Structures are given as C-alpha cells and as structure tokens.
Amino acid sequence: MYSSGFRVRVRQSGISNQRNDERFTDDVIRYHNDYRKKHGVQPLTHSPELSAQAQRWAEVLAQTNTFKHSNASIRGEKLGENIAMKWSSHQQDSYSGQEVTDQWYSEIKFYTFDREPSNLSAGHFTQIVWRGSREIGIGRARSPDGKLMVVANYRPAGNVIGRFTENVPSPCGPQSPRRLAADTGPSSKRENPRLTLHSNTPSDIRRQRMESKSTRTFTETTGSGANKVTKTVVEETIIKADGSKVTNRKETITRGEQGGASSSGPMMLERGRDKEKDDKKSKGGGMLGFLKGKDKKRDSSSSSSGSSQERVKKPQSLKAFIDECVKVHNTYRKKHGASSLSHAKDLSAFAQKWAEHLASTNSFQHSDCMHKGERLGENIACKWSSSGGDYSGKDVCDQWYSEISKHDFQNEPRSLGSGHFTQMVWKASKEIGVGKAKTSGGKVIVVASYRPAGNLVGSFTENVRPPK
C-alpha cells in the first residue's frame, strides 16, 4: 500500500539514516521508561512490529501533509497511539526523543489522579505511563514543508474508559517535565518552532484551567417507622471557566428504622450532570465516563432501576436468565450488523463470582475486568423491589439498550451516557458471560462480561453501527 519509493524520499528529505532512526527510537523509549519508573510501572519494551506500523502512518501523514490518528490495529488488536508534530522553517532542526516525550508528558498538569478523567486533555501523558501497556513502537517522517511527524504505538492500548485510576498511578516523588510543550502558533524563528499534539478524542484544554468546586450534603426524610424513607444527597458543583455550572449528584436511599440500603434509578448514579446553561451540545472537551446533558438515570459504570409497586414476576432459573440475556443481546446486535455473541462458561463463572461479591458486600462497582491476563468488557446493573420482583434477562438488556437514544453514530462519543448500549452491540466483541445475585435486602445485581472488550477510545464509529 505504501511504496518503497515514497519511504526513501521521506528519509532523504529529513530523517537521514537508520542509525539516527534507531537512536531516536531508543531515546523515546528511554524517556518513556524514565517517566514510567517514577510512576511505579514496569518499563516498555521495543516492538519492531509496532515501529513498522508507526513508521507507515508517520509517512502517510508526511506525504498527505495531514495530522490525524490512524485506526491502528494488528491482527485485530487495537493499538494505543500518540502523535506529535513539530514545524520549523529550518530543515536541519531536529526533534529529539526527549523533546517529544517531554512534550507528551507535560500534560500531567491537566490530570487529576485517583479519579476517572472527564476528558482526554492529558491523553498523551496517560498513555505514556499506562500500567497495562507493555510494548512500544516509534515512527517519524518529515513533510515537504518541514513538518516533523512522530507516531508512537502501544500494545496493549491505554486510555481505556473506566480504567484510568488503576492504570495511571501518581508519581512516586516530586515530578515535573524537563520541557513543556511550546506555543502551537506557527513561527519562522529558529528558536520557536511549532509544536502540535493530537489526542485520540477532541478536548479543549483551555476550559479546564480555571474551575471552582463546592460540595454540599443534605438529607430528606418522609414517613415513619417501617415506612420511613431517608434520602441522603451529596452534590458537587463545578463552575467551569466558560461560566457554565455542572452538578455531580449522588443519592442514597434507606428505608425503615433499621436503615436497610436500597436503590432506585438515580441512587446508583455516581456522577449525574445538570447544566445550568441551556446548551444541548457539550462545550467542553471529550467527556469520558460521565453523563451528558440533563439525564441522571445512569452512568458509564452502572445501570439501575427500582420500584416498590411493580407486579411480582416468577424468578427465572440462572440458566434461563443467561440464555435470555444472550438471545436478547443477539437480537439487538443483528439490528446493528454485528455478529452474534456466543456464551462462554468461563466468562459466566467470572461474572457470577463478581455478582455474588457485590451482593454479599451490598456494593455496586466494577470488577478489575481482568480474566486470565485479558481485559474484559463489563456491564453491571441493579434493581431493587420491596415486593421481591424478579429481574429478567430481557429486562436488563432492554435497560442497557435504551441508552441508544443518547448515542451519536457519526462521531466518537464525548461521554459514555450510552456505554451499556455500545458494549452490547460492539462489533468486535465475540463472547459473553452473565452472572446474577441478590442481596439480603432484595436488591438484584447483574454482571455481564464481554470478550474482547468494547468501548475502546477511538474505535466507536467502526464498532457501533446504526440500526438497519
């Protein structure tokens, strides 16, 4: 696909010889691993296969004078990717391995540790130190007008939604990049070349620089005795740089004098959003793992429903529940042109174990999603009923699938308000396992595990097709 003649032409115009290429690659890897060591993660190893992939894309960018991500994958496995560009009117200007790595790492100043990010303004930094990544490959090329393009590919891919807190640890000691990214405006001066970064999803860094936060907690109580209902609400209000206000809201409901925990739709919400400004489109950057707009029913990690007045349904056997889940998944997948999922007993065992853990601890959160060294996709759901009503396979699948109303099929998502839906119909997922358990208080918890995992940043448009 890429002619050898073009490759020679690129190298003659700027990236001079194999020795310089090897030195550049070695420097990039060395500075990556210096930073990874400071974050307590193991070093990356060089993969010639990944470097060949990265080099091909760098040459495409140089030849077409464009700057965008590839859809890099090898043997069906999605790769992580960082790209960078430096422009100078002086053709002899170089772009060192330290310089490009420092440029990416400088985004640490936009990252908040120990919480899932609300955007990927620090996406290059997080990919550099991503704990789950093991290999790296580097490519570089120069365009006819002097732009130096650098591409780094990573395997396994980083920047997976919902996995940041476990994969991006804080630095072990005082940390600052050796050089920060320079101005992005073009310049003809030798001492001020143009440096440009590109992330896997769009973000507006400037809007993240000035925010104020406040938190308030209040309790509402109705009824008495056995009919007593207490709702505790924690609201975090963020006033953004553009003047808009975002409210993250968590509700916890207890019923009766003994305070037995139960849940309705909003209760399981970890992060709701309520914009004060009347704008239907997000004004910020790529919002990952957060709800968008005024919907407060679900977040990217969980799905829940509840009723104390519903008709009691006869419980399904676990086998019937699993069979129905798989069947309904595949009915929906067919509508989106995705192949059927097959049931994997080992995934169901994994999902069942986690569902039972959540039920026994009366908690609601994701597992580590690691099974036999492989990252799994995961949907979880919760339903509570004082009448002891069941939660059928169709109920839970319909609940997840209903998020289709929030999904934009033409663009990569800026939120995961539709994360359950997208995992259900994710084209590359091939297997599913399902688990179900009930707490002593009557809360039904469902876990579905998927292999390969869906909801990978940068891969939504190719894996989530509109219904036929």
C-alpha positions as CSV (number, residue, x, y, z in Angstrom):
1,M,0.0,0.0,0.0
2,Y,2.9,2.4,0.8
3,S,5.5,2.4,-1.9
4,S,9.2,1.9,-1.1
5,G,10.0,4.9,-3.3
6,F,8.0,7.2,-1.0
7,R,9.7,5.9,2.0
8,V,13.1,6.6,0.6
9,R,12.0,10.1,-0.4
10,V,10.9,10.9,3.1
11,R,14.1,9.7,4.6
12,Q,16.2,11.7,2.2
13,S,14.3,14.8,2.9
14,G,14.8,14.8,6.7
15,I,15.1,11.6,8.6
16,S,18.6,10.8,7.4
17,N,19.6,7.2,8.1
18,Q,18.9,4.1,10.0
19,R,21.4,4.9,12.8
20,N,19.6,8.2,13.5
21,D,16.3,6.4,13.5
22,E,17.5,3.8,15.9
23,R,18.9,6.5,18.2
24,F,15.7,8.4,18.1
25,T,13.6,5.3,18.9
26,D,16.0,4.4,21.8
27,D,15.7,7.9,23.2
28,V,11.9,7.9,23.1
29,I,11.7,4.5,24.8
30,R,14.4,5.5,27.4
31,Y,12.5,8.7,28.4
32,H,9.2,6.8,28.4
33,N,10.6,4.4,30.9
34,D,12.2,7.1,33.0
35,Y,8.7,8.5,33.5
36,R,7.1,5.1,33.9
37,K,9.6,4.3,36.7
38,K,8.6,7.5,38.5
39,H,5.0,6.3,38.4
40,G,5.9,2.8,39.6
41,V,5.0,1.0,36.4
42,Q,7.2,-1.5,34.5
43,P,9.2,-0.4,31.5
44,L,8.0,-0.7,27.9
45,T,9.9,-2.9,25.5
46,H,10.6,-2.1,21.9
47,S,8.5,-3.9,19.3
48,P,9.8,-3.8,15.7
49,E,6.3,-4.7,14.6
50,L,4.8,-1.7,16.3
51,S,7.6,0.5,14.9
52,A,6.9,-0.7,11.4
53,Q,3.2,0.2,11.9
54,A,4.1,3.6,13.4
55,Q,6.5,4.4,10.6
56,R,3.9,3.6,7.9
57,W,1.5,6.1,9.5
58,A,4.1,8.8,10.0
59,E,5.0,8.6,6.3
60,V,1.3,8.8,5.3
61,L,0.9,12.0,7.5
62,A,4.1,13.5,5.9
63,Q,3.0,12.6,2.4
64,T,-0.5,13.9,2.7
65,N,0.5,16.8,5.0
66,T,-2.2,15.9,7.4
67,F,-2.3,15.4,11.2
68,K,-4.7,12.8,12.5
69,H,-4.9,9.4,14.2
70,S,-4.8,6.1,12.4
71,N,-7.1,3.3,13.3
72,A,-4.1,1.3,14.2
73,S,-4.6,-2.4,14.9
74,I,-2.5,-5.6,14.4
75,R,-4.2,-8.9,13.9
76,G,-7.4,-7.5,15.2
77,E,-6.0,-6.0,18.3
78,K,-6.5,-2.2,18.7
79,L,-3.3,-0.3,19.5
80,G,-2.8,2.8,21.6
81,E,-1.4,5.8,19.7
82,N,0.3,9.1,20.4
83,I,1.1,11.5,17.6
84,A,3.0,14.8,17.6
85,M,4.3,17.3,15.1
86,K,7.0,20.0,15.1
87,W,7.3,22.6,12.5
88,S,10.3,24.8,11.7
89,S,11.4,26.8,8.7
90,H,14.9,25.4,9.2
91,Q,15.0,21.9,7.7
92,Q,18.0,21.0,9.8
93,D,16.1,21.4,13.1
94,S,15.7,18.0,14.8
95,Y,13.0,16.6,17.1
96,S,14.7,14.6,19.8
97,G,13.3,11.6,21.6
98,Q,13.5,13.5,24.9
99,E,11.7,16.5,23.4
100,V,8.7,14.6,22.0
101,T,8.4,12.5,25.2
102,D,8.6,15.6,27.4
103,Q,6.0,17.3,25.2
104,W,3.5,14.4,25.7
105,Y,4.3,14.0,29.4
106,S,3.8,17.8,30.1
107,E,0.1,17.1,30.0
108,I,0.4,15.7,33.6
109,K,-0.6,19.2,34.7
110,F,-4.1,18.6,33.3
111,Y,-4.5,15.3,35.1
112,T,-6.2,14.6,38.4
113,F,-5.1,11.3,39.9
114,D,-7.3,8.8,41.7
115,R,-10.4,9.6,39.7
116,E,-11.7,8.8,36.2
117,P,-11.0,11.8,33.9
118,S,-13.7,14.0,32.5
119,N,-11.8,14.4,29.2
120,L,-8.6,13.4,27.5
121,S,-6.7,16.7,27.8
122,A,-4.0,14.5,29.4
123,G,-4.3,11.6,27.0
124,H,-0.7,11.6,25.8
125,F,0.6,11.6,29.4
126,T,-1.8,8.8,30.5
127,Q,-0.8,6.6,27.6
128,I,2.9,7.1,28.4
129,V,2.5,5.8,32.0
130,W,-0.4,3.4,31.4
131,R,0.3,0.4,33.6
132,G,-1.3,-2.1,31.3
133,S,0.8,-1.2,28.2
134,R,3.8,-3.4,27.6
135,E,5.3,-2.6,24.2
136,I,6.0,0.5,22.1
137,G,7.0,1.2,18.5
138,I,8.1,4.6,17.1
139,G,7.9,6.1,13.6
140,R,8.9,9.6,12.3
141,A,8.9,11.4,8.9
142,R,9.2,14.9,7.5
143,S,6.7,16.6,5.2
144,P,7.9,18.6,2.2
145,D,7.3,21.9,4.0
146,G,9.4,20.9,7.0
147,K,6.9,19.4,9.5
148,L,8.4,16.6,11.6
149,M,5.7,13.9,12.3
150,V,6.2,11.4,15.2
151,V,3.9,8.4,15.8
152,A,4.1,6.1,18.8
153,N,2.0,2.9,19.0
154,Y,1.4,1.0,22.2
155,R,0.3,-2.6,23.0
156,P,-2.0,-3.3,24.8
157,A,-3.7,0.0,24.2
158,G,-4.1,2.5,27.1
159,N,-6.7,5.2,27.7
160,V,-9.5,2.7,28.2
161,I,-12.6,4.3,29.6
162,G,-13.2,3.3,33.3
163,R,-9.6,2.0,33.8
164,F,-7.7,5.2,34.5
165,T,-7.5,5.0,38.3
166,E,-5.9,1.6,38.3
167,N,-3.6,2.2,35.3
168,V,-2.3,5.8,35.9
169,P,-0.7,5.9,39.4
170,S,0.6,9.2,40.8
171,P,4.3,9.8,40.7
172,C,6.4,8.3,43.5
173,G,8.1,11.6,44.2
174,P,8.3,15.3,43.1
175,Q,7.7,15.4,39.3
176,S,7.9,18.0,36.6
177,P,8.6,17.5,32.9
178,R,12.0,18.6,31.7
179,R,10.5,20.7,29.0
180,L,6.9,21.9,28.5
181,A,5.1,21.9,25.1
182,A,5.9,25.1,23.2
183,D,3.5,27.5,21.6
184,T,1.3,26.0,19.0
185,G,1.3,29.0,16.7
186,P,3.5,28.9,13.6
187,S,6.8,30.7,13.6
188,S,9.6,31.3,11.2
189,K,12.1,31.8,14.0
190,R,14.6,29.1,14.6
191,E,14.2,29.3,18.4
192,N,10.4,28.9,18.4
193,P,9.4,26.0,16.1
194,R,5.8,24.9,16.0
195,L,4.9,22.0,18.3
196,T,1.5,20.3,18.0
197,L,-0.2,17.5,19.9
198,H,-3.2,15.4,19.0
199,S,-5.2,13.2,21.3
200,N,-7.5,10.3,20.5
201,T,-10.6,12.4,21.3
202,P,-11.1,16.1,20.9
203,S,-10.6,18.3,24.0
204,D,-10.4,22.0,24.8
205,I,-7.6,22.3,27.3
206,R,-8.2,26.0,28.0
207,R,-11.6,25.4,29.5
208,Q,-10.0,23.0,32.1
209,R,-7.6,25.6,33.5
210,M,-9.9,27.5,35.7
211,E,-12.6,25.7,37.7
212,S,-14.1,26.1,41.2
213,K,-15.8,23.3,43.1
214,S,-18.1,23.2,46.1
215,T,-19.8,20.2,47.8
216,R,-23.0,20.1,49.9
217,T,-24.8,17.3,51.6
218,F,-28.4,17.3,52.7
219,T,-31.0,14.7,54.0
220,E,-34.7,14.4,53.3
221,T,-36.9,12.1,55.4
222,T,-40.6,11.1,54.8
223,G,-42.9,8.7,56.6
224,S,-42.1,7.0,59.9
225,G,-41.5,3.5,61.3
226,A,-41.4,0.8,58.7
227,N,-42.5,3.3,56.1
228,K,-39.7,5.7,56.8
229,V,-37.7,6.7,53.8
230,T,-34.4,8.7,54.2
231,K,-32.7,10.2,51.1
232,T,-29.1,11.5,51.5
233,V,-27.9,13.7,48.7
234,V,-24.3,14.7,48.0
235,E,-23.9,17.4,45.4
236,E,-20.6,18.6,43.9
237,T,-20.9,21.8,41.9
238,I,-18.2,22.7,39.4
239,I,-18.2,26.2,37.9
240,K,-16.2,26.0,34.7
241,A,-14.1,28.6,33.0
242,D,-16.8,29.4,30.5
243,G,-19.3,30.2,33.2
244,S,-21.3,27.0,32.9
245,K,-22.2,25.1,36.0
246,V,-22.0,21.3,36.3
247,T,-23.6,19.5,39.2
248,N,-22.5,15.9,40.1
249,R,-25.1,14.3,42.3
250,K,-25.2,11.1,44.3
251,E,-28.3,9.9,46.1
252,T,-28.5,7.2,48.7
253,I,-31.9,5.9,49.9
254,T,-32.5,4.0,53.2
255,R,-35.9,2.5,54.1
256,G,-37.3,1.7,57.5
257,E,-35.9,2.3,61.0
258,Q,-33.0,-0.1,60.5
259,G,-31.6,1.8,57.5
260,G,-31.5,-1.1,55.1
261,A,-30.0,0.2,51.8
262,S,-32.0,0.0,48.7
263,S,-31.8,1.7,45.3
264,S,-33.9,3.3,42.7
265,G,-32.7,4.7,39.3
266,P,-30.9,7.8,40.5
267,M,-29.5,6.3,43.7
268,M,-26.8,4.2,41.9
269,L,-25.7,7.2,39.9
270,E,-22.1,8.1,40.8
271,R,-21.9,11.1,38.5
272,G,-25.0,13.0,37.3
273,R,-24.8,16.2,35.3
274,D,-27.1,19.1,35.3
275,K,-26.0,22.0,33.1
276,E,-27.1,25.5,34.1
277,K,-26.5,26.9,30.6
278,D,-29.1,25.8,28.1
279,D,-26.8,24.2,25.6
280,K,-27.6,20.8,24.2
281,K,-24.1,20.2,22.9
282,S,-21.1,19.8,25.2
283,K,-19.0,22.9,25.2
284,G,-16.0,21.2,26.9
285,G,-13.6,18.6,25.6
286,G,-14.0,14.8,25.3
287,M,-16.1,13.7,28.2
288,L,-15.3,10.1,29.1
289,G,-17.2,8.1,31.7
290,F,-19.6,10.9,32.6
291,L,-23.2,11.6,31.7
292,K,-24.1,14.5,29.5
293,G,-27.0,16.9,29.5
294,K,-29.8,16.5,32.0
295,D,-30.1,12.7,32.1
296,K,-29.5,11.4,35.6
297,K,-30.6,7.8,35.2
298,R,-27.3,6.0,34.5
299,D,-23.6,6.4,34.4
300,S,-21.0,4.6,32.3
301,S,-20.3,2.1,35.1
302,S,-23.7,1.1,36.2
303,S,-27.3,0.8,35.4
304,S,-30.2,0.6,37.9
305,S,-33.9,0.6,38.2
306,G,-36.3,0.1,41.0
307,S,-39.9,0.0,42.1
308,S,-41.8,-0.9,45.2
309,Q,-45.2,-1.2,43.4
310,E,-44.4,-3.5,40.5
311,R,-46.0,-6.8,39.8
312,V,-44.1,-9.8,41.2
313,K,-42.5,-11.9,38.4
314,K,-41.7,-15.6,38.9
315,P,-37.9,-15.8,39.1
316,Q,-36.0,-17.3,36.2
317,S,-33.5,-20.1,36.8
318,L,-29.9,-18.8,36.3
319,K,-29.6,-20.9,33.1
320,A,-32.8,-19.4,31.7
321,F,-31.7,-15.9,32.7
322,I,-28.4,-16.3,30.9
323,D,-30.0,-17.8,27.8
324,E,-32.4,-15.0,27.6
325,C,-29.7,-12.4,28.1
326,V,-27.6,-13.9,25.2
327,K,-30.7,-14.2,23.0
328,V,-31.8,-10.6,23.5
329,H,-28.2,-9.3,23.1
330,N,-28.0,-11.1,19.7
331,T,-31.4,-9.8,18.6
332,Y,-30.2,-6.3,19.1
333,R,-26.8,-7.0,17.6
334,K,-28.4,-8.3,14.4
335,K,-30.2,-4.9,14.0
336,H,-26.8,-3.2,14.1
337,G,-25.0,-5.6,11.7
338,A,-22.9,-7.2,14.4
339,S,-22.3,-11.0,14.6
340,S,-23.9,-13.0,17.4
341,L,-22.2,-13.4,20.7
342,S,-21.6,-16.9,21.9
343,H,-21.9,-17.9,25.6
344,A,-18.6,-18.5,27.3
345,K,-18.9,-20.6,30.5
346,D,-15.6,-19.2,31.9
347,L,-17.0,-15.6,31.4
348,S,-20.2,-16.5,33.2
349,A,-18.2,-18.0,36.1
350,F,-16.2,-14.8,36.3
351,A,-19.4,-12.6,36.1
352,Q,-21.2,-14.8,38.7
353,K,-18.3,-14.5,41.1
354,W,-18.4,-10.7,40.9
355,A,-22.2,-10.5,41.1
356,E,-22.1,-12.6,44.3
357,H,-19.3,-10.4,45.7
358,L,-21.4,-7.3,45.1
359,A,-24.4,-8.9,46.7
360,S,-22.5,-10.1,49.8
361,T,-20.9,-6.7,50.3
362,N,-24.1,-4.7,49.3
363,S,-21.9,-2.7,46.9
364,F,-22.1,-1.7,43.3
365,Q,-18.9,-1.2,41.3
366,H,-16.9,-2.7,38.5
367,S,-14.5,-5.6,38.9
368,D,-10.9,-5.3,37.7
369,C,-12.2,-6.9,34.5
370,M,-9.1,-9.0,34.2
371,H,-9.5,-12.7,33.4
372,K,-6.6,-15.0,32.5
373,G,-4.5,-11.9,31.8
374,E,-7.0,-10.4,29.3
375,R,-9.1,-7.3,29.8
376,L,-12.8,-7.9,29.6
377,G,-15.7,-5.6,28.8
378,E,-18.3,-5.3,31.6
379,N,-21.8,-4.1,32.1
380,I,-23.4,-4.1,35.5
381,A,-27.0,-3.4,36.6
382,C,-29.0,-3.3,39.7
383,K,-32.7,-3.4,40.5
384,W,-34.5,-3.2,43.9
385,S,-38.1,-4.1,44.7
386,S,-39.8,-4.3,48.0
387,S,-42.1,-6.8,46.5
388,G,-39.3,-9.3,45.7
389,G,-40.0,-9.0,41.9
390,D,-37.5,-10.7,39.6
391,Y,-35.2,-9.1,37.0
392,S,-35.5,-11.0,33.8
393,G,-32.8,-11.3,31.1
394,K,-35.0,-9.2,28.8
395,D,-35.5,-6.5,31.5
396,V,-31.8,-5.9,32.0
397,C,-30.9,-6.0,28.3
398,D,-33.7,-3.6,27.4
399,Q,-32.5,-1.3,30.2
400,W,-29.0,-1.2,28.8
401,Y,-30.1,-0.9,25.2
402,S,-32.4,2.0,25.9
403,E,-29.2,4.2,26.0
404,I,-29.3,4.1,22.2
405,S,-31.2,7.4,22.4
406,K,-28.1,9.1,23.8
407,H,-25.7,7.8,21.1
408,D,-24.3,9.7,18.1
409,F,-23.4,7.2,15.4
410,Q,-21.5,9.6,13.3
411,N,-18.9,10.7,15.9
412,E,-16.7,9.3,18.6
413,P,-18.6,9.9,21.9
414,R,-17.7,12.7,24.2
415,S,-19.4,10.9,27.1
416,L,-20.4,7.4,28.0
417,G,-24.1,8.0,28.6
418,S,-24.6,5.2,26.1
419,G,-21.8,2.9,27.3
420,H,-24.1,-0.1,28.1
421,F,-25.7,0.1,24.7
422,T,-22.4,0.4,22.9
423,Q,-20.9,-2.6,24.7
424,M,-24.0,-4.6,23.8
425,V,-23.6,-4.1,20.0
426,W,-19.8,-3.7,19.9
427,K,-18.9,-5.4,16.6
428,A,-15.5,-6.8,17.8
429,S,-16.9,-8.5,20.9
430,K,-17.5,-12.2,20.3
431,E,-18.3,-13.8,23.6
432,I,-20.5,-13.1,26.7
433,G,-20.9,-14.4,30.2
434,V,-23.6,-13.4,32.7
435,G,-23.9,-13.6,36.4
436,K,-26.8,-12.7,38.8
437,A,-27.1,-12.5,42.5
438,K,-29.5,-11.0,45.1
439,T,-28.6,-9.2,48.4
440,S,-30.3,-10.0,51.7
441,G,-32.4,-6.8,51.2
442,G,-33.8,-7.9,47.9
443,K,-31.5,-6.0,45.5
444,V,-30.8,-7.9,42.3
445,I,-27.4,-7.4,40.8
446,V,-26.5,-8.4,37.2
447,V,-23.0,-8.6,35.7
448,A,-22.2,-9.2,32.0
449,S,-18.7,-9.8,30.9
450,Y,-17.6,-9.5,27.2
451,R,-14.6,-10.7,25.3
452,P,-12.9,-8.9,23.6
453,A,-13.7,-5.8,25.5
454,G,-15.7,-3.0,23.8
455,N,-15.9,0.8,24.4
456,L,-12.3,1.5,23.3
457,V,-11.4,5.1,22.8
458,G,-11.2,5.9,19.1
459,S,-13.0,2.8,17.9
460,F,-16.7,3.6,18.3
461,T,-17.6,4.6,14.8
462,E,-16.2,1.3,13.3
463,N,-17.7,-0.9,16.0
464,V,-21.1,0.7,16.8
465,R,-23.1,0.8,13.6
466,P,-26.6,2.4,13.3
467,P,-29.6,0.1,13.3
468,K,-30.6,-1.2,9.9
